[in-house]
Amino acid sequence: MSTLAHILSGSYIAIASGNIDPSQTQYIIAAVVSASILDADHLFSIVNDRKMYKEKGYSGNLHNARTMLHELIGYAFIGALALAISFYDAKMGYVIGVAAMV
């Protein structure tokens, strides 16, 4: 549920604050992907530790399912990527950066 909340809130804030029109689907897709990419690292842990999650469940146990993307290194990488993209398309860089950072 937390992942879904991150995706919805991050992409909504990026789209709303960036004045993205509903017809600009490339920005909407970028916002959704960018808002969800940092939580994709949970999949790696869920696959590797599936026996533990089967026994104990997911609730309260996903705090161990984090990679370096959830740390400062991940945010610095996303920020640098958004900055680089902004030299070609400022709105795209903004949407990617805001959606990921939220």
N, CA, C and O of each residue as an XYZ file, in Angstrom:
408
protein
N       0.818     -1.185      0.000
C       0.000      0.000      0.000
C       0.866      1.255      0.000
O       0.509      2.259     -0.618
N       1.997      1.202      0.688
C       2.908      2.340      0.734
C       3.472      2.662     -0.649
O       3.624      3.828     -1.011
N       3.777      1.629     -1.408
C       4.300      1.832     -2.760
C       3.273      2.533     -3.633
O       3.609      3.450     -4.383
N       2.034      2.107     -3.536
C       0.969      2.742     -4.305
C       0.793      4.199     -3.886
O       0.570      5.067     -4.730
N       0.891      4.467     -2.599
C       0.783      5.847     -2.107
C       1.922      6.704     -2.645
O       1.709      7.860     -3.011
N       3.132      6.146     -2.696
C       4.272      6.882     -3.247
C       4.062      7.197     -4.724
O       4.327      8.309     -5.179
N       3.589      6.212     -5.454
C       3.374      6.401     -6.893
C       2.318      7.464     -7.143
O       2.522      8.374     -7.946
N       1.191      7.348     -6.456
C       0.099      8.299     -6.668
C       0.458      9.714     -6.221
O       0.221     10.678     -6.948
N       1.026      9.835     -5.034
C       1.335     11.178     -4.534
C       2.482     11.816     -5.304
O       2.407     12.995     -5.653
N       3.532     11.070     -5.574
C       4.675     11.624     -6.293
C       4.330     12.054     -7.700
O       4.706     13.142     -8.137
N       3.613     11.199     -8.411
C       3.259     11.550     -9.779
C       2.231     12.677     -9.815
O       2.305     13.546    -10.684
N       1.273     12.678     -8.885
C       0.278     13.747     -8.863
C       0.925     15.102     -8.581
O       0.620     16.085     -9.257
N       1.798     15.161     -7.606
C       2.454     16.430     -7.259
C       3.303     16.931     -8.426
O       3.298     18.124     -8.732
N       4.028     16.026     -9.076
C       4.855     16.431    -10.218
C       3.998     16.929    -11.373
O       4.328     17.929    -12.010
N       2.905     16.235    -11.643
C       2.027     16.619    -12.751
C       1.316     17.933    -12.450
O       1.241     18.811    -13.309
N       0.794     18.070    -11.234
C       0.055     19.282    -10.872
C       0.970     20.494    -10.796
O       0.630     21.557    -11.315
N       2.125     20.349    -10.155
C       3.021     21.498    -10.003
C       3.740     21.852    -11.306
O       4.200     22.981    -11.481
N       3.832     20.892    -12.207
C       4.475     21.144    -13.490
C       3.513     21.626    -14.567
O       3.899     21.810    -15.721
N       2.245     21.830    -14.176
C       1.211     22.268    -15.123
C       1.148     21.383    -16.363
O       1.111     21.865    -17.495
N       1.138     20.080    -16.117
C       1.092     19.113    -17.209
C      -0.354     18.945    -17.665
O      -1.244     18.687    -16.855
N      -0.574     19.090    -18.936
C      -1.890     18.926    -19.548
C      -2.161     17.433    -19.736
O      -1.226     16.681    -20.013
N      -3.412     16.980    -19.595
C      -3.715     15.549    -19.785
C      -3.306     14.995    -21.151
O      -3.121     13.787    -21.299
N      -3.167     15.857    -22.134
C      -2.757     15.379    -23.459
C      -1.254     15.130    -23.557
O      -0.791     14.547    -24.537
N      -0.497     15.556    -22.570
C       0.962     15.383    -22.576
C       1.324     14.051    -21.908
O       1.901     14.018    -20.821
N       0.975     12.974    -22.580
C       1.128     11.649    -21.976
C       2.576     11.275    -21.676
O       2.831     10.517    -20.740
N       3.518     11.789    -22.445
C       4.919     11.433    -22.176
C       5.351     11.920    -20.795
O       6.149     11.256    -20.133
N       4.839     13.063    -20.352
C       5.176     13.578    -19.025
C       4.453     12.800    -17.934
O       5.007     12.564    -16.861
N       3.230     12.408    -18.208
C       2.467     11.629    -17.227
C       3.117     10.268    -17.018
O       3.259      9.810    -15.885
N       3.510      9.625    -18.113
C       4.183      8.331    -18.013
C       5.513      8.476    -17.278
O       5.848      7.647    -16.432
N       6.266      9.517    -17.596
C       7.553      9.750    -16.919
C       7.351      9.974    -15.431
O       8.151      9.504    -14.623
N       6.294     10.685    -15.056
C       6.018     10.939    -13.635
C       5.682      9.649    -12.901
O       6.174      9.416    -11.797
N       4.858      8.819    -13.499
C       4.472      7.553    -12.861
C       5.673      6.620    -12.737
O       5.881      6.012    -11.687
N       6.456      6.505    -13.795
C       7.643      5.638    -13.754
C       8.652      6.166    -12.745
O       9.213      5.396    -11.964
N       8.885      7.463    -12.757
C       9.854      8.053    -11.845
C       9.418      7.921    -10.387
O      10.247      7.689     -9.507
N       8.135      8.067    -10.135
C       7.634      7.947     -8.761
C       7.685      6.505     -8.269
O       7.746      6.271     -7.062
N       7.661      5.548     -9.172
C       7.641      4.147     -8.758
C       9.008      3.480     -8.785
O       9.181      2.425     -8.174
N       9.966      4.052     -9.462
C      11.251      3.383     -9.667
C      12.025      3.159     -8.360
O      12.707      2.145     -8.212
N      11.921      4.093     -7.422
C      12.660      3.923     -6.170
C      12.101      2.794     -5.325
O      12.837      2.177     -4.555
N      10.808      2.513     -5.456
C      10.222      1.403     -4.704
C      10.365      0.065     -5.417
O      10.000     -0.972     -4.863
N      10.884      0.076     -6.622
C      11.077     -1.176     -7.359
C      12.135     -2.049     -6.698
O      12.194     -3.251     -6.956
N      12.964     -1.461     -5.855
C      13.992     -2.260     -5.196
C      13.396     -3.270     -4.214
O      14.058     -4.238     -3.840
N      12.157     -3.047     -3.798
C      11.499     -4.024     -2.930
C      11.334     -5.369     -3.638
O      11.370     -6.418     -2.995
N      11.154     -5.340     -4.952
C      10.946     -6.579     -5.701
C      12.129     -7.536     -5.575
O      11.947     -8.748     -5.460
N      13.336     -6.983     -5.599
C      14.538     -7.806     -5.475
C      14.521     -8.572     -4.160
O      14.767     -9.778     -4.134
N      14.233     -7.873     -3.074
C      14.209     -8.514     -1.766
C      13.047     -9.491     -1.639
O      13.201    -10.566     -1.059
N      11.902     -9.129     -2.170
C      10.733    -10.005     -2.081
C      10.988    -11.324     -2.800
O      10.577    -12.383     -2.327
N      11.660    -11.259     -3.935
C      11.975    -12.485     -4.676
C      13.009    -13.309     -3.918
O      12.862    -14.526     -3.802
N      14.048    -12.666     -3.404
C      15.109    -13.393     -2.693
C      14.639    -13.978     -1.363
O      15.044    -15.082     -0.999
N      13.803    -13.264     -0.644
C      13.369    -13.686      0.692
C      11.916    -14.144      0.707
O      11.219    -13.959      1.705
N      11.461    -14.729     -0.369
C      10.044    -15.086     -0.484
C       9.594    -16.090      0.578
O       8.433    -16.073      0.987
N      10.497    -16.964      1.030
C      10.125    -17.924      2.080
C       9.804    -17.189      3.376
O       8.811    -17.495      4.036
N      10.641    -16.223      3.742
C      10.413    -15.462      4.966
C       9.113    -14.672      4.886
O       8.348    -14.631      5.849
N       8.861    -14.039      3.731
C       7.640    -13.250      3.570
C       6.399    -14.142      3.555
O       5.322    -13.727      3.983
N       6.560    -15.368      3.061
C       5.437    -16.304      3.048
C       5.055    -16.681      4.479
O       3.876    -16.830      4.800
N       6.068    -16.833      5.333
C       5.825    -17.209      6.727
C       5.360    -16.028      7.571
O       4.399    -16.151      8.329
N       6.028    -14.891      7.448
C       5.767    -13.742      8.322
C       4.843    -12.700      7.709
O       4.268    -11.884      8.430
N       4.694    -12.715      6.396
C       3.879    -11.709      5.728
C       4.713    -10.473      5.388
O       5.869    -10.355      5.794
N       4.108     -9.566      4.643
C       4.801     -8.365      4.194
C       4.709     -7.230      5.209
O       5.636     -6.431      5.343
N       3.610     -7.167      5.907
C       3.371     -6.063      6.824
C       4.440     -6.004      7.920
O       4.630     -6.958      8.673
N       5.114     -4.893      7.989
C       6.147     -4.685      9.000
C       7.491     -5.298      8.669
O       8.430     -5.157      9.454
N       7.619     -5.966      7.552
C       8.872     -6.636      7.213
C       9.583     -6.049      6.000
O      10.681     -6.493      5.666
N       8.995     -5.075      5.340
C       9.618     -4.517      4.141
C      10.726     -3.515      4.441
O      11.385     -3.041      3.517
N      10.945     -3.184      5.707
C      12.033     -2.263      6.029
C      13.396     -2.851      5.678
O      14.358     -2.105      5.494
N      13.494     -4.163      5.583
C      14.746     -4.800      5.184
C      14.889     -4.873      3.672
O      15.955     -5.217      3.161
N      13.827     -4.553      2.962
C      13.806     -4.686      1.500
C      14.221     -3.381      0.837
O      13.506     -2.855     -0.016
N      15.358     -2.870      1.224
C      15.818     -1.592      0.671
C      17.212     -1.760      0.086
O      18.054     -2.475      0.631
N      17.432     -1.090     -1.025
C      18.762     -1.057     -1.616
C      19.302      0.355     -1.480
O      18.708      1.194     -0.803
N      20.420      0.612     -2.118
C      21.016      1.942     -2.027
C      20.160      3.007     -2.712
O      20.393      4.199     -2.505
N      19.170      2.605     -3.528
C      18.286      3.583     -4.154
C      17.450      4.335     -3.128
O      17.020      5.459     -3.386
N      17.214      3.728     -1.969
C      16.449      4.387     -0.918
C      17.333      5.295     -0.055
O      16.841      5.925      0.881
N      18.574      5.361     -0.350
C      19.504      6.171      0.427
C      19.887      7.421     -0.350
O      19.382      7.659     -1.447
N      20.768      8.205      0.213
C      21.207      9.449     -0.402
C      21.820      9.214     -1.782
O      21.684     10.052     -2.674
N      22.486      8.090     -1.957
C      23.100      7.775     -3.249
C      22.032      7.687     -4.342
O      22.227      8.197     -5.445
N      20.924      7.050     -4.040
C      19.844      6.922     -5.006
C      19.237      8.262     -5.369
O      18.956      8.531     -6.537
N      19.034      9.108     -4.356
C      18.467     10.435     -4.621
C      19.450     11.311     -5.386
O      19.040     12.100     -6.238
N      20.724     11.184     -5.098
C      21.727     11.940     -5.847
C      21.760     11.477     -7.300
O      21.890     12.298     -8.209
N      21.645     10.175     -7.525
C      21.625      9.641     -8.881
C      20.398     10.140     -9.646
O      20.523     10.591    -10.785
N      19.227     10.064     -9.037
C      17.997     10.545     -9.682
C      18.077     12.045     -9.940
O      17.651     12.520    -10.993
N      18.623     12.791     -8.980
C      18.775     14.236     -9.163
C      19.700     14.576    -10.310
O      19.415     15.482    -11.094
N      20.803     13.860    -10.417
C      21.743     14.088    -11.518
C      21.115     13.712    -12.856
O      21.320     14.400    -13.856
N      20.356     12.628    -12.875
C      19.665     12.221    -14.092
C      18.631     13.270    -14.506
O      18.535     13.620    -15.682
N      17.867     13.764    -13.549
C      16.862     14.802    -13.845
C      17.539     16.069    -14.350
O      17.038     16.714    -15.270
N      18.668     16.429    -13.758
C      19.408     17.609    -14.207
C      19.899     17.432    -15.637
O      19.768     18.338    -16.460
N      20.457     16.278    -15.929
C      20.947     16.025    -17.288
C      19.808     16.073    -18.306
O      19.963     16.635    -19.391
N      18.682     15.493    -17.960
C      17.527     15.501    -18.862
C      16.995     16.916    -19.045
O      16.509     17.259    -20.123
N      17.081     17.735    -18.010
C      16.544     19.098    -18.089
C      17.291     19.966    -19.107
O      16.750     20.975    -19.559
N      18.503     19.601    -19.470
C      19.221     20.350    -20.502
C      18.589     20.150    -21.881
O      18.720     21.002    -22.760
N      17.901     19.015    -22.063
C      17.229     18.716    -23.328
C      15.744     19.055    -23.286
O      15.174     19.533    -24.266
N      15.125     18.800    -22.126
C      13.698     19.061    -21.944
C      13.488     19.431    -20.477
O      13.411     18.557    -19.614
N      13.398     20.726    -20.203
C      13.318     21.223    -18.828
C      12.097     20.674    -18.095
O      12.183     20.323    -16.919
N      10.973     20.599    -18.778
C       9.753     20.105    -18.134
C       9.889     18.630    -17.770
O       9.432     18.206    -16.708
N      10.515     17.847    -18.648
C      10.715     16.420    -18.370
C      11.655     16.235    -17.184
O      11.400     15.393    -16.323
N      12.723     17.000    -17.128
C      13.641     16.925    -15.998
C      12.954     17.272    -14.693
O      13.191     16.633    -13.668
N      12.095     18.294    -14.733
C      11.348     18.704    -13.541
C      10.415     17.592    -13.083
O      10.388     17.245    -11.902
N       9.648     17.033    -14.016
C       8.685     15.995    -13.684
C       9.382     14.758    -13.100
O       8.929     14.204    -12.099
N      10.459     14.339    -13.713
C      11.199     13.181    -13.227
C      11.774     13.443    -11.842
O      11.665     12.602    -10.950
N      12.384     14.605    -11.665
C      13.000     14.932    -10.390
C      11.992     15.052     -9.258
O      12.193     14.478     -8.187
N      10.928     15.781     -9.479
C       9.923     15.979     -8.431
C       9.214     14.664     -8.078
O       9.046     14.346     -6.901
N       8.805     13.915     -9.083
C       8.091     12.659     -8.829
C       8.951     11.686     -8.031
O       8.449     11.013     -7.131
N      10.224     11.606     -8.345
C      11.112     10.691     -7.626
C      11.397     11.182     -6.211
O      11.423     10.381     -5.276
N      11.607     12.453     -6.042
C      11.985     12.979     -4.737
C      10.817     12.979     -3.733
O      11.028     12.891     -2.523
N       9.600     13.077     -4.249
C       8.447     13.043     -3.346
C       8.329     11.644     -2.785
O       7.426     11.370     -1.995
